[in-house]
C-alpha cells in the first residue's frame, strides 16, 4: 500500500521532497528508518527524530499555521534540515 503513495527510486527507496513528503501524494509524509535523502540514511532513531520538526513545519506551513516555535528544536539539536552535516552513513 505504501508503495502506491510514494514514487520509488531505482534502488527501491522512496523518493521524497526536501520535507520528507511524497512526490506524488501531497500531504503524505514519511518518517522513521525508511527516510533516505541522496546518500543519507536516517535509520538510527536519533537521526530520524531530528526530522520530525522539518515535517511539522511543512505541515503547519501548508495549513497556514505559524511554525516559528519549531525553531526551538534547532537549539536542542533536534531540527535536521541541513544535510551537509551528515557526511557519514550509519551501518545498521
N, CA, C and O atoms as a Tinker XYZ file with bonds, in Angstrom:
   368  protein
     1  N      0.826000   -1.204000    0.000000    73     2
     2  CA     0.000000    0.000000    0.000000    64     1     3
     3  C      0.859000    1.251000    0.000000    63     2     4     5
     4  O      0.580000    2.188000   -0.748000    81     3
     5  N      1.910000    1.286000    0.835000    73     3     6
     6  CA     2.741000    2.485000    0.920000    64     5     7
     7  C      3.443000    2.770000   -0.405000    63     6     8     9
     8  O      3.655000    3.930000   -0.759000    81     7
     9  N      3.797000    1.734000   -1.125000    73     7    10
    10  CA     4.478000    1.925000   -2.403000    64     9    11
    11  C      3.604000    2.669000   -3.400000    63    10    12    13
    12  O      4.125000    3.333000   -4.296000    81    11
    13  N      2.305000    2.574000   -3.265000    73    11    14
    14  CA     1.389000    3.275000   -4.166000    64    13    15
    15  C      1.330000    4.772000   -3.882000    63    14    16    17
    16  O      0.945000    5.557000   -4.749000    81    15
    17  N      1.712000    5.167000   -2.673000    73    15    18
    18  CA     1.627000    6.564000   -2.259000    64    17    19
    19  C      2.924000    7.330000   -2.494000    63    18    20    21
    20  O      2.944000    8.560000   -2.468000    81    19
    21  N      4.003000    6.589000   -2.723000    73    19    22
    22  CA     5.315000    7.189000   -2.898000    64    21    23
    23  C      5.965000    6.685000   -4.177000    63    22    24    25
    24  O      5.853000    5.511000   -4.527000    81    23
    25  N      6.635000    7.579000   -4.856000    73    23    26
    26  CA     7.421000    7.203000   -6.028000    64    25    27
    27  C      8.681000    6.497000   -5.543000    63    26    28    29
    28  O      9.283000    6.901000   -4.548000    81    27
    29  N      9.078000    5.438000   -6.253000    73    27    30
    30  CA    10.263000    4.704000   -5.847000    64    29    31
    31  C     11.453000    5.062000   -6.730000    63    30    32    33
    32  O     11.314000    5.331000   -7.923000    81    31
    33  N     12.624000    5.057000   -6.106000    73    31    34
    34  CA    13.870000    5.261000   -6.830000    64    33    35
    35  C     14.302000    3.930000   -7.433000    63    34    36    37
    36  O     13.706000    2.889000   -7.157000    81    35
    37  N     15.335000    3.975000   -8.249000    73    35    38
    38  CA    15.840000    2.757000   -8.867000    64    37    39
    39  C     16.335000    1.750000   -7.839000    63    38    40    41
    40  O     16.260000    0.544000   -8.073000    81    39
    41  N     16.840000    2.226000   -6.703000    73    39    42
    42  CA    17.360000    1.311000   -5.674000    64    41    43
    43  C     16.259000    0.787000   -4.746000    63    42    44    45
    44  O     16.549000    0.058000   -3.797000    81    43
    45  N     15.007000    1.149000   -5.009000    73    43    46
    46  CA    13.892000    0.671000   -4.205000    64    45    47
    47  C     13.490000    1.584000   -3.067000    63    46    48    49
    48  O     12.412000    1.420000   -2.496000    81    47
    49  N     14.350000    2.560000   -2.719000    73    47    50
    50  CA    13.974000    3.505000   -1.669000    64    49    51
    51  C     12.932000    4.465000   -2.209000    63    50    52    53
    52  O     12.745000    4.576000   -3.421000    81    51
    53  N     12.259000    5.153000   -1.311000    73    51    54
    54  CA    11.168000    6.037000   -1.703000    64    53    55
    55  C     11.686000    7.443000   -1.976000    63    54    56    57
    56  O     12.518000    7.964000   -1.233000    81    55
    57  N     11.192000    8.044000   -3.034000    73    55    58
    58  CA    11.581000    9.403000   -3.405000    64    57    59
    59  C     10.760000   10.383000   -2.580000    63    58    60    61
    60  O      9.531000   10.324000   -2.569000    81    59
    61  N     11.452000   11.285000   -1.889000    73    59    62
    62  CA    10.798000   12.247000   -1.007000    64    61    63
    63  C     11.194000   13.666000   -1.374000    63    62    64    65
    64  O     12.241000   13.894000   -1.980000    81    63
    65  N     10.351000   14.616000   -1.001000    73    63    66
    66  CA    10.708000   16.023000   -1.132000    64    65    67
    67  C     11.730000   16.364000   -0.049000    63    66    68    69
    68  O     12.079000   15.511000    0.766000    81    67
    69  N     12.204000   17.589000   -0.040000    73    67    70
    70  CA    13.146000   18.031000    0.995000    64    69    71
    71  C     12.537000   17.962000    2.389000    63    70    72    73
    72  O     13.259000   17.922000    3.386000    81    71
    73  N     11.201000   17.949000    2.460000    73    71    74
    74  CA    10.488000   17.915000    3.741000    64    73    75
    75  C      9.959000   16.521000    4.070000    63    74    76    77
    76  O      9.096000   16.382000    4.937000    81    75
    77  N     10.459000   15.491000    3.398000    73    75    78
    78  CA    10.053000   14.092000    3.616000    64    77    79
    79  C      8.619000   13.816000    3.181000    63    78    80    81
    80  O      7.968000   12.913000    3.706000    81    79
    81  N      8.134000   14.588000    2.228000    73    79    82
    82  CA     6.778000   14.418000    1.705000    64    81    83
    83  C      6.830000   13.615000    0.409000    63    82    84    85
    84  O      7.800000   13.699000   -0.344000    81    83
    85  N      5.793000   12.848000    0.158000    73    83    86
    86  CA     5.676000   12.103000   -1.083000    64    85    87
    87  C      5.710000   13.063000   -2.264000    63    86    88    89
    88  O      5.152000   14.158000   -2.195000    81    87
    89  N      6.358000   12.659000   -3.333000    73    87    90
    90  CA     6.401000   13.497000   -4.534000    64    89    91
    91  C      5.172000   13.285000   -5.409000    63    90    92    93
    92  O      4.969000   14.023000   -6.372000    81    91
    93  N      4.349000   12.286000   -5.088000    73    91    94
    94  CA     3.143000   12.040000   -5.888000    64    93    95
    95  C      1.844000   12.132000   -5.085000    63    94    96    97
    96  O      0.764000   12.215000   -5.670000    81    95
    97  N      1.936000   12.119000   -3.758000    73    95    98
    98  CA     0.745000   12.206000   -2.908000    64    97    99
    99  C      0.918000   13.367000   -1.936000    63    98   100   101
   100  O      1.473000   13.183000   -0.853000    81    99
   101  N      0.451000   14.563000   -2.303000    73    99   102
   102  CA     0.612000   15.725000   -1.422000    64   101   103
   103  C      0.010000   15.476000   -0.042000    63   102   104   105
   104  O     -1.081000   14.920000    0.085000    81   103
   105  N      0.747000   15.901000    0.996000    73   103   106
   106  CA     0.277000   15.749000    2.357000    64   105   107
   107  C      0.632000   14.417000    2.991000    63   106   108   109
   108  O      0.341000   14.201000    4.168000    81   107
   109  N      1.254000   13.519000    2.241000    73   107   110
   110  CA     1.669000   12.225000    2.775000    64   109   111
   111  C      3.162000   12.297000    3.084000    63   110   112   113
   112  O      3.984000   12.463000    2.183000    81   111
   113  N      3.500000   12.172000    4.351000    73   111   114
   114  CA     4.886000   12.291000    4.794000    64   113   115
   115  C      5.387000   10.938000    5.282000    63   114   116   117
   116  O      4.606000   10.088000    5.709000    81   115
   117  N      6.683000   10.756000    5.212000    73   115   118
   118  CA     7.313000    9.537000    5.692000    64   117   119
   119  C      8.257000    9.903000    6.828000    63   118   120   121
   120  O      9.001000   10.879000    6.739000    81   119
   121  N      8.223000    9.121000    7.884000    73   119   122
   122  CA     9.190000    9.300000    8.962000    64   121   123
   123  C      9.667000    7.925000    9.388000    63   122   124   125
   124  O      9.011000    6.913000    9.141000    81   123
   125  N     10.802000    7.913000   10.022000    73   123   126
   126  CA    11.337000    6.652000   10.501000    64   125   127
   127  C     12.526000    6.170000    9.696000    63   126   128   129
   128  O     13.119000    6.933000    8.933000    81   127
   129  N     12.875000    4.901000    9.866000    73   127   130
   130  CA    14.103000    4.378000    9.271000    64   129   131
   131  C     14.060000    4.236000    7.757000    63   130   132   133
   132  O     15.089000    3.935000    7.152000    81   131
   133  N     12.920000    4.440000    7.125000    73   131   134
   134  CA    12.839000    4.343000    5.668000    64   133   135
   135  C     13.194000    5.658000    4.972000    63   134   136   137
   136  O     13.273000    5.703000    3.744000    81   135
   137  N     13.408000    6.726000    5.743000    73   135   138
   138  CA    13.730000    8.029000    5.154000    64   137   139
   139  C     15.141000    8.001000    4.577000    63   138   140   141
   140  O     16.099000    7.619000    5.249000    81   139
   141  N     15.245000    8.411000    3.320000    73   139   142
   142  CA    16.525000    8.497000    2.619000    64   141   143
   143  C     16.565000    9.816000    1.855000    63   142   144   145
   144  O     15.574000   10.232000    1.256000    81   143
   145  N     17.715000   10.458000    1.885000    73   143   146
   146  CA    17.959000   11.643000    1.064000    64   145   147
   147  C     19.337000   11.476000    0.457000    63   146   148   149
   148  O     20.348000   11.505000    1.159000    81   147
   149  N     19.366000   11.303000   -0.847000    73   147   150
   150  CA    20.617000   11.048000   -1.561000    64   149   151
   151  C     21.348000    9.888000   -0.887000    63   150   152   153
   152  O     20.815000    8.780000   -0.844000    81   151
   153  N     22.538000   10.107000   -0.365000    73   151   154
   154  CA    23.285000    9.040000    0.293000    64   153   155
   155  C     23.058000    9.003000    1.797000    63   154   156   157
   156  O     23.692000    8.214000    2.497000    81   155
   157  N     22.167000    9.841000    2.299000    73   155   158
   158  CA    21.929000    9.916000    3.733000    64   157   159
   159  C     20.799000    8.972000    4.129000    63   158   160   161
   160  O     19.702000    9.024000    3.572000    81   159
   161  N     21.082000    8.119000    5.088000    73   159   162
   162  CA    20.106000    7.161000    5.594000    64   161   163
   163  C     19.829000    7.510000    7.054000    63   162   164   165
   164  O     20.751000    7.578000    7.868000    81   163
   165  N     18.585000    7.725000    7.373000    73   163   166
   166  CA    18.193000    8.122000    8.728000    64   165   167
   167  C     17.639000    6.917000    9.489000    63   166   168   169
   168  O     16.503000    6.934000    9.965000    81   167
   169  N     18.455000    5.881000    9.594000    73   167   170
   170  CA    17.966000    4.639000   10.182000    64   169   171
   171  C     18.079000    4.602000   11.701000    63   170   172   173
   172  O     17.354000    3.842000   12.344000    81   171
   173  N     18.938000    5.373000   12.275000    73   171   174
   174  CA    19.082000    5.381000   13.725000    64   173   175
   175  C     18.017000    6.286000   14.316000    63   174   176   177
   176  O     17.768000    7.364000   13.776000    81   175
   177  N     17.388000    5.890000   15.395000    73   175   178
   178  CA    16.236000    6.612000   15.939000    64   177   179
   179  C     16.528000    8.090000   16.187000    63   178   180   181
   180  O     15.658000    8.929000   15.955000    81   179
   181  N     17.732000    8.429000   16.654000    73   179   182
   182  CA    18.050000    9.836000   16.896000    64   181   183
   183  C     18.074000   10.603000   15.588000    63   182   184   185
   184  O     17.624000   11.748000   15.534000    81   183
   185  N     18.594000    9.987000   14.532000    73   183   186
   186  CA    18.664000   10.673000   13.243000    64   185   187
   187  C     17.279000   10.966000   12.690000    63   186   188   189
   188  O     17.021000   12.090000   12.259000    81   187
   189  N     16.375000    9.983000   12.689000    73   187   190
   190  CA    15.082000   10.290000   12.083000    64   189   191
   191  C     14.199000   11.119000   13.000000    63   190   192   193
   192  O     13.279000   11.783000   12.523000    81   191
   193  N     14.452000   11.100000   14.300000    73   191   194
   194  CA    13.721000   12.001000   15.203000    64   193   195
   195  C     14.083000   13.454000   14.922000    63   194   196   197
   196  O     13.264000   14.346000   15.143000    81   195
   197  N     15.287000   13.702000   14.443000    73   195   198
   198  CA    15.700000   15.065000   14.109000    64   197   199
   199  C     14.924000   15.607000   12.918000    63   198   200   201
   200  O     14.963000   16.811000   12.665000    81   199
   201  N     14.223000   14.757000   12.183000    73   199   202
   202  CA    13.450000   15.186000   11.028000    64   201   203
   203  C     12.006000   15.518000   11.376000    63   202   204   205
   204  O     11.302000   16.078000   10.536000    81   203
   205  N     11.530000   15.197000   12.581000    73   203   206
   206  CA    10.135000   15.438000   12.933000    64   205   207
   207  C      9.757000   16.917000   12.846000    63   206   208   209
   208  O      8.671000   17.248000   12.371000    81   207
   209  N     10.632000   17.803000   13.296000    73   207   210
   210  CA    10.321000   19.234000   13.244000    64   209   211
   211  C     10.257000   19.733000   11.808000    63   210   212   213
   212  O      9.494000   20.651000   11.507000    81   211
   213  N     11.045000   19.144000   10.923000    73   211   214
   214  CA    11.010000   19.506000    9.499000    64   213   215
   215  C      9.631000   19.169000    8.925000    63   214   216   217
   216  O      9.030000   19.975000    8.215000    81   215
   217  N      9.146000   17.983000    9.239000    73   215   218
   218  CA     7.821000   17.559000    8.778000    64   217   219
   219  C      6.743000   18.432000    9.412000    63   218   220   221
   220  O      5.818000   18.866000    8.726000    81   219
   221  N      6.852000   18.693000   10.707000    73   219   222
   222  CA     5.863000   19.532000   11.394000    64   221   223
   223  C      5.792000   20.922000   10.778000    63   222   224   225
   224  O      4.705000   21.480000   10.625000    81   223
   225  N      6.946000   21.484000   10.422000    73   223   226
   226  CA     6.955000   22.819000    9.807000    64   225   227
   227  C      6.289000   22.790000    8.441000    63   226   228   229
   228  O      5.542000   23.705000    8.097000    81   227
   229  N      6.551000   21.747000    7.657000    73   227   230
   230  CA     5.928000   21.635000    6.334000    64   229   231
   231  C      4.411000   21.530000    6.456000    63   230   232   233
   232  O      3.679000   22.154000    5.688000    81   231
   233  N      3.945000   20.747000    7.411000    73   231   234
   234  CA     2.501000   20.595000    7.610000    64   233   235
   235  C      1.886000   21.911000    8.091000    63   234   236   237
   236  O      0.863000   22.349000    7.563000    81   235
   237  N      2.502000   22.536000    9.084000    73   235   238
   238  CA     1.985000   23.811000    9.597000    64   237   239
   239  C      1.936000   24.867000    8.497000    63   238   240   241
   240  O      0.943000   25.582000    8.356000    81   239
   241  N      2.992000   24.958000    7.735000    73   239   242
   242  CA     3.050000   25.943000    6.656000    64   241   243
   243  C      1.960000   25.685000    5.623000    63   242   244   245
   244  O      1.319000   26.623000    5.147000    81   243
   245  N      1.747000   24.417000    5.275000    73   243   246
   246  CA     0.714000   24.100000    4.275000    64   245   247
   247  C     -0.689000   24.425000    4.776000    63   246   248   249
   248  O     -1.593000   24.672000    3.979000    81   247
   249  N     -0.871000   24.424000    6.092000    73   247   250
   250  CA    -2.172000   24.751000    6.686000    64   249   251
   251  C     -2.295000   26.233000    7.037000    63   250   252   253
   252  O     -3.324000   26.675000    7.548000    81   251
   253  N     -1.240000   26.995000    6.760000    73   251   254
   254  CA    -1.259000   28.414000    7.072000    64   253   255
   255  C     -1.099000   28.720000    8.549000    63   254   256   257
   256  O     -1.497000   29.789000    9.011000    81   255
   257  N     -0.517000   27.786000    9.292000    73   255   258
   258  CA    -0.321000   27.966000   10.729000    64   257   259
   259  C      1.093000   28.460000   11.020000    63   258   260   261
   260  O      2.010000   28.189000   10.246000    81   259
   261  N      1.278000   29.170000   12.112000    73   259   262
   262  CA     2.624000   29.639000   12.461000    64   261   263
   263  C      3.519000   28.451000   12.829000    63   262   264   265
   264  O      3.065000   27.485000   13.441000    81   263
   265  N      4.786000   28.540000   12.448000    73   263   266
   266  CA     5.728000   27.447000   12.728000    64   265   267
   267  C      7.007000   27.949000   13.378000    63   266   268   269
   268  O      7.975000   27.200000   13.511000    81   267
   269  N      7.015000   29.208000   13.780000    73   267   270
   270  CA     8.232000   29.794000   14.341000    64   269   271
   271  C      8.712000   29.067000   15.601000    63   270   272   273
   272  O      9.917000   28.952000   15.826000    81   271
   273  N      7.796000   28.586000   16.409000    73   271   274
   274  CA     8.181000   27.925000   17.660000    64   273   275
   275  C      8.992000   26.652000   17.421000    63   274   276   277
   276  O      9.698000   26.193000   18.319000    81   275
   277  N      8.899000   26.088000   16.243000    73   275   278
   278  CA     9.669000   24.882000   15.934000    64   277   279
   279  C     11.172000   25.147000   15.888000    63   278   280   281
   280  O     11.968000   24.209000   15.939000    81   279
   281  N     11.560000   26.404000   15.791000    73   279   282
   282  CA    12.986000   26.743000   15.798000    64   281   283
   283  C     13.641000   26.376000   17.127000    63   282   284   285
   284  O     14.859000   26.207000   17.187000    81   283
   285  N     12.850000   26.250000   18.189000    73   283   286
   286  CA    13.393000   25.794000   19.473000    64   285   287
   287  C     14.060000   24.435000   19.326000    63   286   288   289
   288  O     15.065000   24.159000   19.981000    81   287
   289  N     13.510000   23.595000   18.476000    73   287   290
   290  CA    14.078000   22.263000   18.273000    64   289   291
   291  C     15.486000   22.347000   17.692000    63   290   292   293
   292  O     16.330000   21.500000   17.986000    81   291
   293  N     15.737000   23.341000   16.886000    73   291   294
   294  CA    17.070000   23.541000   16.313000    64   293   295
   295  C     18.095000   23.777000   17.429000    63   294   296   297
   296  O     19.206000   23.249000   17.387000    81   295
   297  N     17.705000   24.574000   18.421000    73   295   298
   298  CA    18.605000   24.859000   19.548000    64   297   299
   299  C     18.967000   23.595000   20.319000    63   298   300   301
   300  O     20.050000   23.501000   20.896000    81   299
   301  N     18.062000   22.630000   20.324000    73   299   302
   302  CA    18.276000   21.380000   21.046000    64   301   303
   303  C     18.935000   20.315000   20.174000    63   302   304   305
   304  O     19.132000   19.185000   20.621000    81   303
   305  N     19.276000   20.666000   18.933000    73   303   306
   306  CA    19.876000   19.695000   18.015000    64   305   307
   307  C     18.869000   18.701000   17.472000    63   306   308   309
   308  O     19.240000   17.599000   17.068000    81   307
   309  N     17.597000   19.078000   17.458000    73   307   310
   310  CA    16.547000   18.160000   17.004000    64   309   311
   311  C     15.796000   18.704000   15.788000    63   310   312   313
   312  O     14.612000   18.420000   15.606000    81   311
   313  N     16.489000   19.488000   14.957000    73   311   314
   314  CA    15.884000   20.028000   13.740000    64   313   315
   315  C     16.932000   19.889000   12.644000    63   314   316   317
   316  O     17.762000   20.775000   12.446000    81   315
   317  N     16.883000   18.791000   11.953000    73   315   318
   318  CA    17.889000   18.484000   10.946000    64   317   319
   319  C     17.363000   18.811000    9.557000    63   318   320   321
   320  O     16.707000   17.984000    8.923000    81   319
   321  N     17.656000   20.029000    9.084000    73   319   322
   322  CA    17.279000   20.404000    7.728000    64   321   323
   323  C     18.495000   20.694000    6.863000    63   322   324   325
   324  O     18.366000   20.836000    5.648000    81   323
   325  N     19.662000   20.783000    7.463000    73   323   326
   326  CA    20.907000   20.982000    6.719000    64   325   327
   327  C     21.629000   19.641000    6.650000    63   326   328   329
   328  O     22.315000   19.247000    7.594000    81   327
   329  N     21.474000   18.956000    5.545000    73   327   330
   330  CA    22.029000   17.613000    5.407000    64   329   331
   331  C     23.517000   17.613000    5.086000    63   330   332   333
   332  O     24.128000   16.549000    4.997000    81   331
   333  N     24.109000   18.794000    4.911000    73   331   334
   334  CA    25.546000   18.840000    4.625000    64   333   335
   335  C     26.371000   18.386000    5.822000    63   334   336   337
   336  O     27.542000   18.037000    5.674000    81   335
   337  N     25.765000   18.390000    7.009000    73   335   338
   338  CA    26.478000   17.948000    8.202000    64   337   339
   339  C     26.400000   16.436000    8.398000    63   338   340   341
   340  O     26.974000   15.902000    9.347000    81   339
   341  N     25.704000   15.758000    7.518000    73   339   342
   342  CA    25.508000   14.306000    7.637000    64   341   343
   343  C     26.455000   13.565000    6.692000    63   342   344   345
   344  O     26.010000   12.820000    5.818000    81   343
   345  N     27.717000   13.766000    6.865000    73   343   346
   346  CA    28.688000   13.201000    5.934000    64   345   347
   347  C     28.902000   11.712000    6.036000    63   346   348   349
   348  O     29.575000   11.129000    5.186000    81   347
   349  N     28.348000   11.080000    7.051000    73   347   350
   350  CA    28.573000    9.650000    7.174000    64   349   351
   351  C     27.260000    8.899000    7.305000    63   350   352   353
   352  O     26.282000    9.403000    7.857000    81   351
   353  N     27.267000    7.693000    6.788000    73   351   354
   354  CA    26.111000    6.833000    6.926000    64   353   355
   355  C     26.303000    5.965000    8.147000    63   354   356   357
   356  O     27.432000    5.657000    8.528000    81   355
   357  N     25.220000    5.577000    8.754000    73   355   358
   358  CA    25.370000    4.613000    9.826000    64   357   359
   359  C     25.206000    3.217000    9.234000    63   358   360   361
   360  O     24.411000    3.015000    8.316000    81   359
   361  N     25.934000    2.293000    9.743000    73   359   362
   362  CA    25.858000    0.918000    9.243000    64   361   363
   363  C     24.949000    0.126000   10.162000    63   362   364   365
   364  O     25.384000   -0.352000   11.209000    81   363
   365  N     23.708000   -0.013000    9.783000    73   363   366
   366  CA    22.737000   -0.744000   10.613000    64   365   367
   367  C     22.622000   -2.179000   10.144000    63   366   368
   368  O     21.857000   -2.956000   10.714000    81   367
